[in-house]
Amino acid sequence: HGTLWMTLGTLMSRGLFVMASILIARILTVDEYGEFGMVKSTMDNFLIFASMGIGLTTTKYISELKDTHKETASSIIGASLSLVLILGVTVAITIAIFSGFISIEILNNKNIELPLIIGGFTLIFIALNGTQMGALLGLQAYKKNSISKIIQGVFLFLGLSIGAYYGGVLGAITGNFLAIIIVTLVLQYLLRSEASKNGLNINFKNWKLN
C-alpha cells in the first residue's frame, strides 16, 4: 500500500516536471535554455552541501524511535530541520557572495548572476523539503508524502512555465523559488499533523537526544 502511494506520487511529480521542461524548452530561446540549464546544474551540485543526506538520516531514526522514544524522535525532527536550515543558509550566502565569480569566471555568462543568487536561496527550501519528506517517511505517512510530491509537481509546473513565459530565465528561476516555498509550507503542515497523530511534538529548541 505504501509503495503504491510512493510510486503514484513520484510518477506524477516527475511527469509534471518533464512537461514543464518541455514547455520551457519551447518558450525560451536556445541561449536562454542553455543559461537555465547552467543555473539548474549549479543548484544541483550545491544541493549536496545544503542537505548532506540529513533526510535519509531522519527517516532511519524516526522510524526506529517514533513508538518507543517519542521525546527523542521529536528532538531529532527539530534538530534535523534546524541543521539543514543552517546548512542551506550557509550555502545560499556562499553562492550569493561568489555568484559573480561563478557566472563570469567559471560559467562565462554574466547574465546568470542574479538567477544564481535566487537559485541559491531556493536551495534552503529544497533542503528543508527533503528533510521534511524524510521525516514523513519515517512516520510511515506514505499517503501524505505522495500528496506532497504531487503538490510539488503541480506548483513547479506552474511556477516554471509561467515564470519562463513572462520573465525568461530569471522568471523561471523565480517561479521555481516561489513554488518551492509554497511546497515547504504545505510539507510543514503535513509533517506537524502527522507528528501530532503519533504523539510527537516538533521541538526546535531542545536538541538533547536521550
C-alpha positions as CSV (number, residue, x, y, z in Angstrom):
1,H,0.0,0.0,0.0
2,G,2.8,2.4,0.9
3,T,4.8,1.5,-2.2
4,L,1.7,2.2,-4.4
5,W,1.3,5.7,-2.9
6,M,5.0,6.4,-3.2
7,T,5.1,5.3,-6.8
8,L,2.0,7.3,-7.7
9,G,3.4,10.5,-6.1
10,T,6.8,10.1,-7.8
11,L,5.4,9.4,-11.2
12,M,3.0,12.4,-11.2
13,S,5.7,14.7,-9.8
14,R,8.3,13.6,-12.3
15,G,5.8,13.7,-15.1
16,L,4.7,17.2,-14.4
17,F,8.4,18.3,-14.1
18,V,9.1,16.7,-17.5
19,M,6.1,18.6,-19.0
20,A,7.4,21.8,-17.5
21,S,10.9,21.2,-19.0
22,I,9.3,20.6,-22.4
23,L,7.3,23.9,-22.2
24,I,10.4,25.8,-21.0
25,A,12.3,24.4,-24.0
26,R,9.6,25.7,-26.3
27,I,9.3,29.1,-24.6
28,L,12.9,30.0,-24.1
29,T,15.4,30.6,-26.9
30,V,18.3,28.2,-27.3
31,D,20.7,30.5,-25.5
32,E,18.2,31.1,-22.6
33,Y,17.6,27.4,-22.2
34,G,21.3,26.9,-22.0
35,E,21.5,29.5,-19.3
36,F,18.6,27.9,-17.4
37,G,20.5,24.6,-17.6
38,M,23.6,26.2,-16.2
39,V,21.7,27.5,-13.2
40,K,19.9,24.3,-12.6
41,S,23.1,22.2,-12.8
42,T,24.9,24.6,-10.4
43,M,22.0,24.3,-7.9
44,D,22.0,20.5,-8.1
45,N,25.7,20.5,-7.3
46,F,25.4,22.8,-4.3
47,L,22.4,20.9,-3.0
48,I,24.7,18.1,-1.9
49,F,26.2,20.5,0.7
50,A,22.9,22.0,1.7
51,S,21.2,18.7,2.5
52,M,24.2,16.4,3.5
53,G,21.9,13.4,3.4
54,I,20.0,14.5,6.6
55,G,16.7,13.5,5.1
56,L,17.8,9.8,5.0
57,T,19.1,10.0,8.5
58,T,15.9,11.5,9.7
59,T,13.9,8.6,8.1
60,K,16.0,6.0,9.7
61,Y,15.9,7.3,13.3
62,I,12.3,8.5,13.3
63,S,11.1,5.1,12.1
64,E,13.1,3.4,14.9
65,L,12.2,5.7,17.7
66,K,8.7,7.1,17.0
67,D,6.9,4.4,19.1
68,T,9.4,3.8,21.9
69,H,11.2,7.1,22.4
70,K,8.8,9.9,21.4
71,E,10.8,12.7,23.1
72,T,14.0,11.7,21.3
73,A,12.2,11.3,18.0
74,S,10.6,14.8,18.4
75,S,14.1,16.3,19.1
76,I,15.5,14.5,16.1
77,I,13.0,16.1,13.8
78,G,13.6,19.6,15.2
79,A,17.4,19.1,15.2
80,S,17.4,17.8,11.6
81,L,15.3,20.7,10.3
82,S,17.4,23.3,12.2
83,L,20.7,21.8,11.0
84,V,19.6,21.7,7.3
85,L,18.3,25.2,7.6
86,I,21.7,26.4,8.9
87,L,23.5,24.4,6.1
88,G,21.1,25.8,3.5
89,V,21.5,29.4,4.5
90,T,25.3,29.0,4.6
91,V,25.3,27.6,1.1
92,A,22.9,30.3,-0.2
93,I,25.1,33.1,1.2
94,T,28.2,31.4,-0.2
95,I,26.6,31.3,-3.7
96,A,25.4,34.9,-3.4
97,I,28.9,36.1,-2.4
98,F,30.6,34.2,-5.3
99,S,27.8,34.5,-7.8
100,G,29.8,37.0,-9.9
101,F,32.9,34.7,-9.9
102,I,30.9,31.6,-10.7
103,S,28.9,33.3,-13.5
104,I,31.8,35.1,-15.2
105,E,35.0,33.1,-14.5
106,I,33.5,29.6,-14.4
107,L,30.4,29.6,-16.5
108,N,31.4,32.6,-18.7
109,N,28.0,34.1,-18.6
110,K,27.3,37.4,-16.8
111,N,23.5,37.0,-17.4
112,I,23.1,34.2,-14.9
113,E,24.5,36.0,-11.9
114,L,21.1,37.1,-10.4
115,P,19.4,33.8,-11.3
116,L,22.2,32.0,-9.5
117,I,21.6,34.1,-6.3
118,I,17.9,33.3,-6.4
119,G,18.7,29.7,-7.1
120,G,21.0,29.6,-4.1
121,F,18.3,30.8,-1.8
122,T,15.9,28.2,-3.4
123,L,18.3,25.5,-2.1
124,I,17.3,26.4,1.5
125,F,13.8,25.3,0.9
126,I,14.6,22.4,-1.3
127,A,16.9,21.0,1.5
128,L,14.1,21.6,4.1
129,N,11.6,19.8,1.9
130,G,13.9,16.8,1.6
131,T,14.2,16.6,5.4
132,Q,10.5,17.0,5.9
133,M,9.7,14.3,3.4
134,G,12.3,12.1,5.1
135,A,10.5,12.7,8.4
136,L,7.1,11.8,6.9
137,L,8.6,8.6,5.5
138,G,10.0,7.8,9.0
139,L,6.5,8.3,10.4
140,Q,5.2,5.9,7.6
141,A,2.9,8.6,6.3
142,Y,3.2,7.4,2.7
143,K,0.0,8.9,1.5
144,K,0.9,12.4,2.8
145,N,4.4,12.0,1.3
146,S,2.8,11.2,-2.0
147,I,0.4,14.1,-1.8
148,S,3.3,16.5,-1.1
149,K,5.1,15.2,-4.2
150,I,2.1,15.7,-6.3
151,I,1.6,19.2,-4.9
152,Q,5.3,19.9,-5.6
153,G,4.9,18.8,-9.2
154,V,1.9,21.0,-9.8
155,F,3.4,24.1,-8.3
156,L,6.8,23.6,-10.0
157,F,4.9,23.1,-13.3
158,L,3.1,26.4,-12.9
159,G,6.0,28.3,-11.5
160,L,8.5,27.2,-14.1
161,S,6.2,27.5,-17.2
162,I,4.5,30.8,-16.2
163,G,7.8,32.3,-15.0
164,A,9.6,31.4,-18.2
165,Y,6.7,32.8,-20.3
166,Y,6.7,36.2,-18.6
167,G,10.3,36.5,-17.4
168,G,12.6,34.3,-19.4
169,V,15.4,32.6,-17.4
170,L,15.0,34.9,-14.4
171,G,11.3,34.4,-14.4
172,A,11.6,30.6,-14.5
173,I,14.1,30.6,-11.6
174,T,11.9,33.0,-9.6
175,G,8.8,30.9,-10.3
176,N,10.7,27.8,-9.1
177,F,11.7,29.7,-6.0
178,L,8.1,30.7,-5.2
179,A,6.8,27.2,-5.9
180,I,9.3,25.6,-3.6
181,I,8.4,28.0,-0.7
182,I,4.7,27.0,-1.1
183,V,5.6,23.3,-1.0
184,T,7.7,23.9,2.1
185,L,4.7,25.4,3.9
186,V,2.5,22.5,2.8
187,L,5.0,20.0,4.0
188,Q,5.4,21.7,7.3
189,Y,1.6,21.5,7.8
190,L,1.5,17.8,6.8
191,L,4.5,16.9,9.0
192,R,3.1,18.7,12.1
193,S,-0.2,17.0,11.5
194,E,1.4,13.5,11.2
195,A,3.7,14.1,14.1
196,S,0.8,15.1,16.4
197,K,-1.1,12.0,15.3
198,N,1.9,9.9,16.5
199,G,2.2,11.8,19.8
200,L,5.3,13.8,18.7
201,N,6.0,17.5,19.2
202,I,8.5,19.0,16.7
203,N,10.9,20.8,19.0
204,F,13.4,23.3,17.5
205,K,14.9,24.3,20.8
206,N,15.9,21.1,22.6
207,W,18.5,19.2,20.7
208,K,19.3,16.8,23.5
209,L,19.0,13.3,22.3
210,N,18.4,10.7,25.0
